[in-house]
Amino acid sequence: MEETHEFWMRMAIDLAKESKTPFGAVVVDPEGQFVGAYNTAIHNGPTAHAEINVLKKISSLDYNHADELILYSTVEPCPMCMSAIIWAQIGQVVYGADIPFAQTKGKQINIRAQEVINAGWTDSILIGGILKTECEKLFGK
């Protein structure tokens, strides 16, 4: 894939800004096709996180196996979202801001994404800190 992690994270950041929340997510297939979403929990209930919303759209992508997909999230996926990502069998997760930072800005469950991966059955790859400063700025002051 020609685009970089930074390219796709910028797209997730733009989605977060559009939603006026810190949370945006993008899933990319091997051909560079993508779907994006943002957090709509305020309107659609507590499970409408950006990652859950984008997972609902992956059927429109071109892939043979979900482990070929990469999910980008402006914030490290919470335990609920990381569990859903594992159930979807997404191969790679890339995030910006981490859960310890997000905890300083609001309510978060202190279980890291890697802990959820380790408790599951997949070999999902987790990469954190991509455009971290820009993602942290989404939380405001």
C-alpha positions as CSV (number, residue, x, y, z in Angstrom):
1,M,0.0,0.0,0.0
2,E,1.4,3.3,-1.1
3,E,-0.2,5.5,1.6
4,T,1.4,5.7,5.0
5,H,0.0,5.2,8.5
6,E,0.2,9.0,8.9
7,F,-2.0,9.4,5.8
8,W,-4.8,7.2,7.1
9,M,-4.5,8.6,10.6
10,R,-5.0,12.1,9.2
11,M,-8.2,10.8,7.6
12,A,-9.4,9.4,11.0
13,I,-8.5,12.8,12.6
14,D,-10.6,14.6,10.0
15,L,-13.5,12.4,10.8
16,A,-13.1,13.1,14.5
17,K,-13.1,16.8,13.8
18,E,-16.2,16.5,11.7
19,S,-18.0,14.8,14.5
20,K,-16.7,17.3,17.1
21,T,-15.4,14.3,19.2
22,P,-11.9,13.0,19.7
23,F,-12.9,9.7,18.1
24,G,-12.5,8.8,14.4
25,A,-11.7,5.5,12.7
26,V,-10.9,4.3,9.2
27,V,-10.5,0.7,7.9
28,V,-8.4,0.2,4.8
29,D,-8.3,-2.9,2.5
30,P,-5.3,-4.2,0.6
31,E,-6.3,-2.2,-2.5
32,G,-6.4,1.1,-0.6
33,Q,-10.2,1.3,-0.5
34,F,-11.5,2.5,2.8
35,V,-14.5,3.2,5.0
36,G,-14.6,5.7,7.9
37,A,-16.7,6.6,10.8
38,Y,-16.8,8.6,14.0
39,N,-18.2,8.3,17.5
40,T,-22.0,8.8,17.6
41,A,-22.6,7.6,21.1
42,I,-24.4,10.8,22.1
43,H,-27.1,10.1,19.5
44,N,-26.9,6.3,19.1
45,G,-26.1,4.9,22.5
46,P,-23.0,3.8,24.4
47,T,-21.8,1.2,21.9
48,A,-21.7,3.6,19.0
49,H,-17.9,4.2,19.2
50,A,-16.0,5.1,16.1
51,E,-14.4,1.6,15.8
52,I,-17.8,-0.2,16.2
53,N,-19.4,2.2,13.6
54,V,-16.6,1.6,11.1
55,L,-16.7,-2.2,11.6
56,K,-20.3,-2.1,10.5
57,K,-19.1,-0.8,7.1
58,I,-16.3,-3.2,6.2
59,S,-18.6,-5.4,4.0
60,S,-18.2,-2.8,1.3
61,L,-14.4,-3.3,1.1
62,D,-12.5,-5.7,-1.2
63,Y,-10.7,-8.3,0.8
64,N,-10.5,-12.1,1.0
65,H,-9.6,-12.3,4.7
66,A,-10.3,-9.7,7.4
67,D,-6.7,-10.1,8.6
68,E,-5.7,-8.2,5.5
69,L,-7.5,-5.1,6.8
70,I,-6.0,-2.3,8.8
71,L,-8.1,-0.3,11.3
72,Y,-6.9,3.3,12.2
73,S,-8.3,4.9,15.3
74,T,-7.5,8.3,16.8
75,V,-7.6,6.8,20.3
76,E,-6.5,3.3,21.4
77,P,-9.5,1.1,21.2
78,C,-11.3,0.5,24.5
79,P,-11.9,-3.1,25.7
80,M,-15.3,-3.2,24.0
81,C,-14.0,-2.0,20.7
82,M,-10.8,-4.1,20.8
83,S,-13.0,-7.2,21.5
84,A,-15.1,-6.4,18.5
85,I,-12.0,-5.9,16.3
86,I,-10.8,-9.3,17.4
87,W,-14.2,-10.8,16.6
88,A,-14.0,-9.2,13.2
89,Q,-10.5,-10.7,12.8
90,I,-8.9,-7.4,11.7
91,G,-5.2,-8.0,11.1
92,Q,-3.7,-4.7,12.2
93,V,-4.8,-1.8,14.5
94,V,-3.1,1.6,14.5
95,Y,-3.9,4.3,17.0
96,G,-2.8,7.8,18.0
97,A,-3.6,8.8,21.6
98,D,-3.4,6.0,24.2
99,I,-5.9,5.0,27.0
100,P,-3.8,6.5,29.8
101,F,-4.0,9.9,28.1
102,A,-7.7,9.5,27.4
103,Q,-8.3,8.7,31.0
104,T,-7.0,12.1,32.0
105,K,-9.7,13.7,29.8
106,G,-12.7,11.5,30.7
107,K,-14.0,8.1,31.6
108,Q,-12.1,5.2,30.2
109,I,-11.8,1.6,31.3
110,N,-8.1,0.9,32.1
111,I,-7.6,-2.2,30.1
112,R,-5.2,-1.7,27.2
113,A,-5.8,-3.0,23.7
114,Q,-2.8,-5.3,23.8
115,E,-4.2,-6.9,27.0
116,V,-7.4,-7.7,25.0
117,I,-5.4,-9.0,22.1
118,N,-3.4,-11.2,24.4
119,A,-6.6,-12.7,25.9
120,G,-8.0,-13.5,22.5
121,W,-7.0,-15.9,19.7
122,T,-5.8,-13.6,17.0
123,D,-2.4,-12.4,16.1
124,S,-3.6,-8.8,15.5
125,I,-0.7,-6.4,15.2
126,L,-1.0,-3.2,17.4
127,I,0.9,0.0,16.6
128,G,0.4,3.0,18.8
129,G,1.5,6.6,18.9
130,I,0.9,7.5,15.2
131,L,0.3,11.3,15.1
132,K,-0.1,11.1,18.8
133,T,0.1,14.8,19.5
134,E,-2.5,15.6,16.8
135,C,-4.8,13.0,18.2
136,E,-4.4,14.2,21.7
137,K,-5.3,17.8,20.6
138,L,-8.7,16.4,19.5
139,F,-9.6,16.3,23.2
140,G,-9.2,20.1,23.5
141,K,-7.7,21.6,26.7
